[in-house]
Structures are given as C-alpha cells and as structure tokens.
Amino acid sequence: MGRLEGKIAIITGAASGFGKGIAEAYTREGAHVVVADLNVEGAQSVATEIGNGAIAVQVDVTKRAEVEAMVAAAVEAFGGLDILVNNAGATHRNKPALEVSEDEFDLIYAVNVKALYLTTLAVVPEMEKRGGGVIVNTASTAGVRPRPGLTWYNGSKGAAITLTKSLAAELAPKKIRVNAINPVIGETGLLESFMGVPDTPENRAKFIATIPMGRMSRPSDIANAAVFLAEPASEFITGVAIEVDGGRCV
C-alpha cells in the first residue's frame, strides 16, 4: 500500500520542475493525479510517463473558469478530490525593485496569490464531500528570508505563507489541512530568473555557497515533503510552512 493509496490529487505547474517531481512521487505512492499546467503538451507527456490513469489538464490558474474546469475534470475522471498542490508559480528576473514592470508585478501576484484564492473556492466544496482534504502550497524561502533583487516575488510568497496559515485555521473544522513548502533555489526552469545572471557553474557556486548543506534543492526534495504533508500520518499537521532548504534560513 502506498502512502497516498487511492487518493485523488491535482498538481498545478506539474509539467516540469517541482510539480513534475510531486506528480511522480504521488503516483508512486498510489494516488490518482491530475497533471495541470498551462503547457498542456508537457502535462500530457508527464501524465503518460507516470501512468496510473493520470490525466493532463490545461489550466491558467489566474482564470476562475479554467480553475473550475480543472477541478471538474478531476471529479469526472476519478470521482472526487482529496489533495490540491498549488505549485504553479511565476517570478520576475532578479533585478532592482524599481525596474520591475507593472505587467510583471501583475502576473506574479495573479499566479502566486490570486490563484490560491481561485483554487480554494473551487476545491473546498469538493473536499467537504469527502469529509476533508489537504492543500499544499509551494511557497519559498523568499517569503521567510527575503533578499534584494526579488522584492515583489518575495512579497507574493510571504502572502502565500500567511494565507496558508489563515486558511489552515479557518478550514480546520472542515477537516481540510493547509500547509506550505518553502524550497530554496532549485534546478528548475526558473533558476536563471532567480539568479539574475547566466546559469554558469561559477554563478551557481555563488548561490550554493549560501546553502549550508552545499547544494540547490531538487524536485525529489520538494516531492518528499509534499508526500509527507499529504499523507494520513500527518493528519494533525496544519498551518505549517516547512523549509526544504538545506539550512538556508537558519
């Protein structure tokens, strides 16, 4: 028996990076997975690769109708919904706060903050039908220990952490747990944007030097935390933002 045997999960931003790693781990642990992403070809590739009846859904998490359609697809395919992983994210390139355009700012807050609002509206009624559920939000160490160059992104992740804690308190009577994961910089498609400089071994070394355990995060690191926070063994854990950062925030 897997740790998520028979559970039904939606993972946004699951065509690559952390989301793909979570989709793979959830499937290995027995879950039925909806691989949701704006990049539908990538999502279909991941769904085919992981198997266990996984389906791909194209979604723009900033659009209410598309979020509702994503949840409806999960219910239609698998009969309900137990777990939502809000993993889709956006950032601006590492640069001074005064140089970030209004369009960049709007996109970051739509994807990193508004999407949490839209998905909560859509999934809570379905989770109530199942007697409870789990929401896992991919936040960031940037929301705990913000550094220059990513100010507006940092603020969006601070919002994600606060919303996680507030929703945890509010949804607890419904037996819906809400937790967050704070990854340190990782080897994903957003790496060069976070760094603000070309992805070279020399530049990577400068960032790795700030992480006590001496490496960047990997999708498997985040996926392991996402399994732990979603499995029944964590039934009394809610409102936490767990740092998966090799000691970066110490």
FIDO-619081 format. One record per residue: residue in three letters; z, y, x of N, C-alpha, C, O, CB in turn. Coordinates in steps of 0.05 Angstrom, whole numbers, plus 32768, in hexadecimal, padded with zeros to 4 digits. Last residue first. Glycine has a CB too. Example, Ala and Ser with C-alpha at 12.3 -4.5 7.8 and 13.67 -1.06 7.14 Angstrom:
<pts>
Ser808E7FD38101808F7FEB8111809D8001810280A18017810C80727FF4811AAla809C7F8E8108809C7FA680F6809C7FBE810880A97FBE811D80B57FA780E2
</pts>
This chain:
<pts>
Val80A78248817180C38246817A80CA8261818780E18264819080C7822E818DCys80728245816380838259815580A08258815E80B082678153808182558137Arg805C821B81828052823781858065824B8179806882618184803782398178Gly806781E58180807C81F7818A80748214818C808382248196808581ED81A5Gly803B81CC816A804281C68185805781D88191805881DC81AA802A81C68196Asp803381D68134802A81EA8147803181E48164802E81F6817580358204813FVal803E81D680F9803181C18108802381CF811F800B81D5811E801D81AF80F7Glu807281E980D0806281F180E7805881D980F7806881C981008071820480F9Ile807581E9808B807A81D980A3806781E180BA804F81E080B6807881BB809DAla80958207805E807D820D806C808182008088808E820C80998076822C806EVal80B081F0801F80B181F2803C809581F98047808181F3803B80BB81D88049Gly80B381E67FE880B782017FF280B98204801080C28219801980D0820C7FE6Thr80D181A57FE880C081B97FDC80C781D57FE780DE81DA7FED80C281B87FBDIle80E481647FE880DC817A7FFB80C9818C7FEC80B281847FE580CF816E8015Phe80ED81377FCD8102814C7FCB80FC81637FDE810D81757FE2811D81407FD2Glu80C481137FD780C7811D7FBC80DC81337FB980DC81417FA580CF81067FABSer80AD80FB800380B48117800580BB81237FEA80B9813C7FE7809D81268012Ala809C80C97FF380B480CA800480BE80E7800880D580EB800F80AF80BE801FPro806B80D17FDA808380CF7FCA809D80D17FDA80B280DA7FD0808380B57FBAGlu804481018000804C80E67FF8806680E67FE9807680F97FEB804E80D58012Ala803881358010802E812C7FF6803981117FED8038810B7FD68010812A7FF7Leu804C813D80438055814F802D804C814680128058814E7FFE804A816B8033Phe80318114805F804F8114805D8057812580458068811D8035805C811E8077Val7FFC8126805D8004810C80518022810C804C802B810580367FFC80F48063Ala80018155807A7FF88156805E7FFE813C804F8004813D80387FDA815D805CAla800E814380AD80218153809E801B81548080802C8153806F8023817080A9Asn7FDE812980B97FF7811980B8800D812880A9801C811D80998001811380D4Ala7FBA815480B87FB8813F80A47FD2812E80A27FDA8127808C7FA0812C80ABIle7FC9816F80E67FCD817C80CC7FCC816780B57FDB816980A27FB7819280C7Asp7FBB814A810C7FD68154810B7FDC816080F07FF1815B80E47FDA816A8121Ser7F84814281037F97812C80FE7FB4813580FD7FC3812A80ED7F9481168114Pro7F6D817381147F6E816C80F87F81815580F17F8E815580DC7F52816480EFArg7F9A818F81457F83817E813E7F84817981207F9A817981147F838163814FSer7FAD81CA816B7FB181B681557F9781A781507F8181B181567FBB81C4813BMet7FAA81CC81B37FA581D681997FAC81C181847FAF81A9818A7F8981E18196Arg7FDF81C081E47FC481BB81D87FC381C981BD7FD781D181B27FBF819D81D5Gly801481C681F87FFD81C582097FE281BD81FE7FD181B5820D800381B4821FMet804481CD81E0803C81B281E4802181AF81F18017819981F5803C81A381CAPro8048820781DE805981F781F0805081DA81F5805381D0820B807581F781E6Ile8014823281E1801E821B81D0802E820881E2802281FB81F48006820C81C3Thr7FFC825682018011826081F0801E824A81DE8030825081CF8006827681DEAla7FD4823B821B7FEB8242822B8002824D821A8019824D82237FE382578240Ile7FAC823981F67FBC822181F97FD5822782097FEA821B82057FAC820B8207Phe7F94826B82007FA2826681E77FB5824E81E97FCB824E81DE7F8E826281D0Lys7F80826382337F92827A822F7FA2827682157FB9827C82137F828294822DAla7F5D8238822D7F758234823D7F89824B82387FA1824682397F6E8233825BArg7F33824E82117F45823B82037F5F823982127F75823782067F37821F8201Asn7F1C826B823A7F28827982247F3B826782147F508270820B7F1382858211Glu7F0A8241825B7F1C825582657F2B8264824F7F43826982517F0D82698277Pro7EE68224823A7EFF821782447F13822C824E7F2B8228824A7EF88204825AThr7ED2825082037ECE8244821E7EE8823782277EFD823D821C7EC5825A8233Asp7EBE826E81D17ECD825581D47EC6824781EE7EB4823681EF7EC8824181BBPro7EC282B581D77EB3829C81D87EC5828481DD7ED9828581EC7E9D829E81EDVal7EF582D481AE7EE682D381C77ED682B881C77EDD82A781B77EF982D581E0Gly7F1482CE81837F0882E881867EF882EA81A07EEE830081A77F1C82FD8186Met7F3382A3816F7F3582AB818B7F2A82C781907F3582D781A07F278297819DPhe7F22829F813B7F3F82A481407F4282AE815D7F5382C081627F4F828A813CSer7EEC829581437EF482AD81347F1182B4813A7F1882CB813E7EF082AA8116Glu7EEE8264815C7EE4827B816B7EEB8295815E7EEF82AA816B7EC58279816ELeu7F04824281327F118247814C7F088260815A7F19827081637F0C822F815ELeu7EF0823281037EFA824E81047F05825581207F0E826C81247F0F825280EFGly7EE581FC81077ECE820F81067ED7822C81087EC6823D810E7EBF820B80EDThr7F1981E681347F0A81E5811B7EF481FA811D7EF0820781317F1C81EA8103Glu7F4A81D781557F2E81D3815C7F1D81CF81427F1581B9813C7F2A81BA816FGly7F7B820B81467F7081F081497F5381EF814F7F458203814E7F7681E08130Ile7FB8822E81477F9B822F814B7F91821281527F9D820481627F9482428162Val7FE9820C811F7FE2821E81347FC3821C81387FB7820B812C7FF18218814FPro7FF4820780D87FE881FD80F17FE6821381067FE3822B80FF7FCC81F180ECAsn802181FF80AB801A821580BC800E820A80D6801D820580E98032822880C2Ile801F81EB8068801D81E28084801381FA809480008208808C800981CA8087Ala804B81EC802F803581F68040803681EA805B804B81E08065803782158042Asn805681D47FEB805D81D78007804581E28017802F81E1800D806781BD8014Val807081C57FAE805D81D77FBC806681DB7FD8807C81E67FDC805981F27FACArg807481957F79807D819F7F93806881B07FA0805081AA7F9E808681877FA5Ile808581917F37806E81977F49807981A37F62808581B87F62805981AA7F3BLys80A8818A7F0F80A681757F23808C81787F33808081647F3C80A681597F15Lys80B381B57EF1809C81A57EE88097818D7EFB8084817F7EF7808381B77EE7Pro80DB81CF7F0E80E281C17EF580CC81B07EE980D1819E7ED980EA81D67EE0Ala80BA81E47F3A80CD81CD7F3D80D581BF7F2380D681A77F2280E581D67F4CLeu809E82127F34809281F97F2980A481E17F2C809D81CB7F22807881F47F37Glu80BD82397F4D80B5823C7F3180AB82227F2480B0821D7F0D80A082517F2EAla80C482297F8180DB822D7F7080D4822E7F5380E382237F4280E982487F78Ala808F82257F9180A0820E7F9380B882117F8180C081FE7F7280A982097FB0Leu807D82597F8B807382457F798084822C7F798089821F7F658056823E7F80Ser8099826F7FB7809E82797F9C809582647F8780A3825F7F74809182947F97Lys808382547FE380A082527FDD80A6825A7FC080B7824E7FB380AF82647FF1Thr804D82617FDF805582457FDF807282437FD7807A82327FC78051823A7FFCLeu804E82997FE38046828D7FCA804E82707FC8805682667FB38028828F7FC6Thr805D829C8019806F82A780058068829B7FE9807A82947FDA806E82C58004Ile802F82858031804A82798035805D82838020806C82728015805582818051Ala800782A880208005828C80198021827E801C8028826E800B7FF1827D802AAla801782D88039801782D6801C801782B98013802582B180007FFE82E58010Gly800E82C9806E802982D08065802B82CE8047803F82C4803D803182EB806FLys7FD782C6806A7FE682AD806E800482B180688012829E80607FE182A2808ASer7FC982FB80657FC182E8804F7FD182CE80527FD882C2803D7FA382E28051Gly7FDD831080957FE98318807B7FE2830580657FF382FF80547FE083348074Asn7FB982F980B97FD582F380BB7FE382F980A07FF382E980977FE3830280D2Tyr7F8A831480AA7F8C82F780A67FA982EF80A67FB282DF80957F7C82E880BCTrp7F98834780BB7F948343809F7F94832580987F9D831D80827F79834F8096Thr7FA1833E80F57FB5834980E37FB0834380C57FC2833980B87FB6836780E6Leu7F8F832981247F8A831A810C7F9B832480F57FA3831580E37F8F82FC8110Gly7F9F834B814C7F838342814B7F7C833381327F648330812C7F7D83328163Pro7FE28336815F7FCD834A815B7FB1833D815A7FAC832881657FCE835E8172Arg8003830281387FFC830E81527FE68323814D7FD8832181387FF282F98166Pro803A82E78112802082F58114801C8303812F802E830E813B801E830A80FEArg805782B48104805982C3811D803E82D28121802E82CA8132805F82B08135Val804B82A780D0806782A580D9806B82B680F2807E82C580F5806F828880DFGly801682A880C6802782B380B1804582B480B9805582C080AB802482A48098Ala8002828D80F07FFC82A980EF800D82B780DA801282CF80DC7FDF82AE80E9Thr8009825880E6801D826580F7801A828380F7802D829280FC801C825A8114Ser7FF4825180A27FEE825580BE8007825F80CD8018826C80C17FD7826880C2Ala7FE28228806C7FE7824480747FE1824680927FCC823F809B8005824C806DThr7FCB81FF803F7FC78203805B7FCB822180617FB98231805B7FAB81F98065Asn7FF681E5800E7FE581FC80177FE381FD80357FF781FB80437FF28216800CVal7FFA81B47FDF7FFE81B97FFB7FEB81D080037FD381CD7FFF7FF8819F800CIle801A819E7FA5800781B27FB0800E81B67FCD802581BC7FD4800881CD7FA0Val802481677F7B802981737F96801281877F9C7FFB81807F99802A815D7FACGly804581557F3D802F81557F50803781637F6A804E816B7F6E801781637F45Gly8053813E7EF98059814B7F138041814A7F25802C813F7F1E8071813E7F20Gly804181237ECE805E81237ED2806681307EEC807D812D7EF5806881077ED1Arg800D81287EC2801481107ED28032810F7ED8803C80FD7EE6800481117EEDLys800A81587EA8800381407E99800B81267EA7801081117E9B7FE5813F7E93Glu8014817A7ED3802981767EBE8024815D7EAE8036814F7EA6802B818F7EACMet7FE381797EEC7FFA816C7EF9801081677EE5801E81537EE68004817C7F10Glu7FC681987EC87FBE817C7ECC7FD5816D7ED97FDA81567ED27FA5817A7EDEPro7FE081CB7ECB7FDF81BC7EB27FD8819E7EB57FE2818D7EA77FCB81C97E9FVal7FD781D67F047FF181D17EF97FF181C27EDE800081AF7EDA800081EB7EF6Val7FA181E17F117FAC81C67F167FC781C17F087FCD81AA7F027FAF81C27F33Ala7F9282167F027F8281FF7EF97F9081E47EFC7F8C81D37EEC7F6981FF7F09Leu7FB882397F177FB2823A7EFB7FA482217EF17FA982177EDB7FA182537EF4Thr7FB1822A7F4D7FCB82247F3F7FC682257F217FD082137F137FE082397F47Thr7F7F823D7F597F8382207F597F9D82197F4A7F9F82057F3C7F8482157F75Leu7F8782757F557F7482677F437F7982497F427F78823D7F2D7F58826C7F4DTyr7FAF827E7F7D7FB382867F617FA182767F4F7FAA826A7F3B7FAE82A47F5DLeu7F93826E7FAA7FAC82607FA37FB482667F867FBE82557F787FC382697FB6Ala7F6982927FAB7F6382767FA57F7C82677F9E7F7B82547F8E7F5582697FBDLys7F8182C17FBC7F7982BE7FA07F7482A17F987F7A82997F827F6082CF7F9AVal7F8A82B17FF47F9F82B87FE17F9782B47FC47FA482A57FB67FA882D57FE6Asn7F5D82A280117F778299801B7F8E829E80077FA3829180087F7E82A78034Val7F3082B77FF57F31829B7FFD7F4D829280037F55827C7FFA7F1F82958015Ala7F3E82ED7FED7F3482DD7FD77F3782BF7FDD7F4082B07FCC7F1682E37FD1Tyr7F4D82FF801F7F6282FE800A7F5982EE7FF27F6982E37FE37F6A831A8002Ile7F1C82FA803A7F3382EC80447F4882E9802E7F5482D4802B7F3F82FB805CLeu7EFA831C801C7EF482FF801D7F0D82F080267F1482DB801A7EDE82FA8031Asp7F11834E80257F108344800A7F0B8326800A7F1783177FFA7EFA83527FFAPhe7F098354805D7F24835380527F24834680367F34833580307F3083708050Glu7ED1835680607EE08340806D7EFC833D80617F058327805C7EE28346808CAsp7EC9838580437EBE836B80397ECC835480467ED2834080387E9F836A803EGlu7EE083AA80647EEC83A680497EE2838B803E7EF1837D80317EE583BD8036Ser7EE5839380A97ED883A080927EE6839A80787EF5838680757EBA83988091Val7F0F83A380DE7F08838F80CA7EFD839D80B17F0883AF80A67F22837E80C2Glu7F2183C981007F0583C281027EFC83AD80ED7EE583A680EC7EFE83B9811ELeu7F5783CF80FE7F4783E580F37F2983DF80F37F1983EE80E87F4C83FE8104Ala7F6A83A281187F6D83A480FB7F5B83BA80EF7F5183B680D97F8A83AA80F4Pro7F408388814C7F54839B81427F53839E81247F3E839C81177F4F83B6814FLys7F34834081477F2C835B814E7F41836F81437F51836781327F0F83628144Asn7F1C8302813A7F33830F81487F29832A81527F19832C81647F3E82FE815FArg7EF8830280FD7EF882FE811A7F10830D81267F168323811D7EDD83078127His7F1C82ED80C37F0A830080D17F0C82F980EF7F1F82ED80F87F12831E80CBThr7F1A82B0809C7F2682C380AE7F1282D880B77EFA82D580B17F3282B480C7Ala7F2B828180697F18829380757F2882A680887F3F82AB80847F0982A48060Gly7F31823E804E7F3B8256805A7F25826780667F0F825E806B7F4F8250806FAla7F47820680297F318219802E7F3D823380397F51823D802F7F20821E8015Asn7F7481EA80187F6E81EC80357F5881FF803C7F56820880537F6781D0803FAsn7F9E81D67FEE7F8F81F07FF17F8A81F4800E7F9B8200801C7F9F82087FE4Val7FA0819A7FD27FA381A67FED7F9181BF7FEE7F7981BC7FEF7F9C81918004Leu7FC1817C7F9D7FAD81907FA57FB4819A7FC17FCB81A17FC77FAD81A87F91Ile7FCD81407F7B7FD0814F7F937FBA81647F967FA2815D7F927FD1813D7FACAsp7FC181297F497FDC81277F537FE1813B7F6A7FF781457F6D7FE2810B7F5DLeu7F9B81247F0E7F9E81327F287FBC81327F307FCD81397F217F94814F7F27Gly7F6D80F97EEB7F84810B7EED7F8481197F087F7081197F177F9E80FC7EE9Gly7F4180D77EED7F5480D57ED77F6C80E77ED87F7D80E57EC77F5D80B97ED5Phe7F1680D87F0F7F2C80C77F167F4280C67F017F5580B67F037F3880D17F30Ala7EEC80F87EFA7EE680E27F0C7EFD80CE7F0F7EF980B67F107EDF80ED7F28Glu7F06811E7EDA7EF1810D7ECF7EEC80F47EE07EE980DE7ED67ED7811D7ECCVal7F2881367EFE7F3381287EE77F1F81157EDB7F2680FF7ED37F3C813D7ED1Ala7F04814C7F227F1881397F2B7F2381287F147F2581107F167F2F81477F3AAla7EE8816F7F017EDA81597F0E7EED81447F177EE7812C7F157EC981647F25Ala7F1081947EF47F0581837EDE7EF6816B7EEA7EF781557EDF7EF281937ECDVal7F1681AC7F267F2C819D7F1A7F22818A7F047F2A81737F037F4281B07F0FMet7EE381C57F297EEC81B27F3E7F0381A07F337F0281887F377EF681C27F57Ala7EE481E77EFE7ED181D17EFE7ED881BC7F127ED481A47F0E7EB481DC7F03Glu7F0B820C7F0F7F1081FC7EF77EFD81E47EF67F0581CE7EEE7F0D820D7EDEVal7EEF82217F3A7F0882137F3F7F0F82017F277F1781EA7F2A7F1F82277F44Glu7EC5823A7F1F7EBF82247F327ED882147F387ED781FB7F3C7EB3822F7F4CAla7EDF82617F017ED0824C7EF37ECA82347F067ECA821D7EFD7EB582577EE9Arg7EF682827F2A7F0782727F187EF7825B7F0A7F0182457F087F1282857F02Lys7EE782857F6D7EDC82887F537EEA82767F3F7EEB825D7F427EBD82817F53Thr7EF9827A7F9F7EFF82947F957EF582997F797EF982AF7F6E7EF482A97FA8Val7EE782497FAF7F02824A7FA57F0B82667F9C7F2182697F927F1582417FBBAsp7EAE822D7F9D7EB682477FA97ED2824C7F9E7ED582527F867EA2825F7FA2Val7E9B81EA7FA67EAD81FD7F9A7EAF82177FAB7EB182157FC37EC981F17F95Gln7E7F81AB7F9A7E7B81C67FA57E8C81DA7F977E8C81DB7F7E7E5D81CE7FA4Val7E9D816E7FA67E9981837F937E94819D7FA27EA381A47FB47EB281867F80Ala7E9881287FAF7E9581427FBA7E9081577FA47E8281517F917E7D81437FCEIle7EC680F17FAA7EB081017FA07EAF811C7FAD7EC481267FB67EB281047F81Ala7ED780AE7FBE7EDA80CB7FC17EC180DA7FB67EAB80D07FB87EDE80D37FDFGly7EDA80777FBC7ED180857FA47ED380A47FA67ED180B17F927EE1807D7F8DAsn7EE780677FEF7EFB80647FDA7EF480757FC17F0680807FB47F17806C7FE4Gly7EC9809280217EC9807C800E7EDF807E7FF97EE980947FF37ECB8063801CIle7EC080B3804E7EDB80A980497EDD809380347EEF808380357EED80C08041Glu7E8780BD804C7E9480B180647EAF80A5805E7EB6809080687E9780C7807AThr7E7F80D6801C7E7280BC80217E8080AE80387E84809580377E5480C08028Ala7E9E810480247EA480F2800E7E9880D680137EA580C2800E7E9A80FD7FF3Val7E82811C804F7E9E811380537EA580FF803D7EB280EA80437EB1812B8052Ser7E51812780367E528116804E7E6E810B80527E7180F380587E4981268066Gln7E61814A800E7E56813080067E56811D801E7E5B8105801A7E3981347FFCAla7E728175802E7E858168801D7E7B814C80157E8A813880157E8B81788003Gly7E41818580447E57817C80557E6B816C80457E758158804F7E6481928063Glu7E28819680157E1C818080257E31817480377E33815C803A7E04818B8035Val7E4981BF80037E4881A77FF37E3C818F80037E43817880007E3981AB7FD9Asn7E7081EC80177E5B81DE80257E5981C280187E6681AF80217E6081DB8044Leu7E9D81F77FFB7E8682087FF67E6D81FA80017E5781FC7FF67E8982248002Asp7EBF81BC7FE67EB781CF7FFB7EA081DF7FF17E9181D67FDF7EB081C08015Ala7EE781827FDC7EDC819B7FD17ED681AF7FE77EE681B37FFA7EF181A77FBDVal7EEC81437FCE7EE681537FE67ED8816C7FDD7EC0816C7FD67ED381427FFAVal7F1D81217FAF7F0781347FA97F0381467FC27F1581557FC97F0D81457F8FVal7F3480DF7FB87F3180FA7FC27F1981097FB77F0380FD7FB67F3080F97FE1His7F6780B37FAD7F4C80BA7FA57F4980D87FAA7F5A80E87FA27F4880B37F86Ala7F9080957FE27F8A80AA7FCD7F6C80AA7FC67F5B80A47FD67F9380C57FD7Gly7F9D8073800C7F9980687FF17F93807C7FDB7F9080747FC47FB080597FEAGlu7F9F8084803F7FB9807E80337FB6807780157FCA807580077FCC80968036Arg7F6B8090804A7F77807980587F918071804B7F998059804B7F7C80808076Thr7F6880BF802B7F5980A780237F65808E80317F68807980247F3B80A9802ATyr7F8780E180497F8F80DB802E7F8180C180247F8D80B180177F8880F3801BAla7F6980E480797F8480D880797F8D80D0805D7F9980BB80597F9880EC8085Glu7F3A80FD80687F3980E280747F5580D580737F5680BD806D7F3080E58092Ala7F4E812D80547F3F811B80427F3F80FF804E7F4280EB803F7F238126803EIle7F62814380847F75813C806E7F678129805A7F74811680517F7D8156805FGly7F33814A80A17F48813980AB7F5C813080967F64811980957F57814780C2Lys7F1A817080807F0E815580847F238142808E7F24812B80857EF681578098Gly7F3E819B80877F39818F806D7F2D8173806E7F35816180607F2881A0805CPhe7F3A81A880BD7F53819D80B37F4E818F80987F5A817A80947F6781B480B0Gly7EF3819C80C47F0C81A680CE7F25819880C37F25818080BE7F0F81C280CASer7ECE819680867ED0819780A37EED819D80AA7EFE81A380997EBD81AB80AFAla7ECF8194804F7EB6818B805C7EB98189807B7EA8817D80887E9F819D8055Ala7EFA81A880347EFC818D803F7EE38183804C7EE2816C80547F04817A8029Gly7F0B81D480177F0381D880337F0281BE80417F0981BC80597F1681EB8040Thr7F3D81B17FF07F2881C67FF37F2381CB80117F3481C680227F3181E07FE5Ile7F4881757FD37F4C81837FEC7F3581987FEF7F1E81907FEF7F4C816F8005Ile7F6B81537FA17F5581667FA77F5C81737FC17F73817C7FC57F51817B7F90Ala7F7E81107F917F8181297FA17F6881397FA27F52812E7FA57F8B81227FBDIle7FA580E07F747F8B80EE7F727F8F810A7F7E7FA081197F767F8280F07F54Lys7FC180A17F8A7FC380BD7F847FA780CA7F837F9480C07F907FD580CC7F99Gly7FBC806C7F9A7FB680737F7F7FB980907F777FB380977F607FC880637F6DGlu7FE880767FCF7FD980627FC07FD6806B7FA37FE980707F957FE880477FC1Leu7FFB80917FFA7FF180A17FE47FE1808F7FD17FCF80987FC37FE080B87FEDArg8008806B801F801D807E80188015809080008026809C7FF3802580908030Gly7FED802B800C7FED8044801A800280578010800D80537FFA7FD280518018Met80007FE880118000800080008000801980128010801C8024801980007FED
</pts>
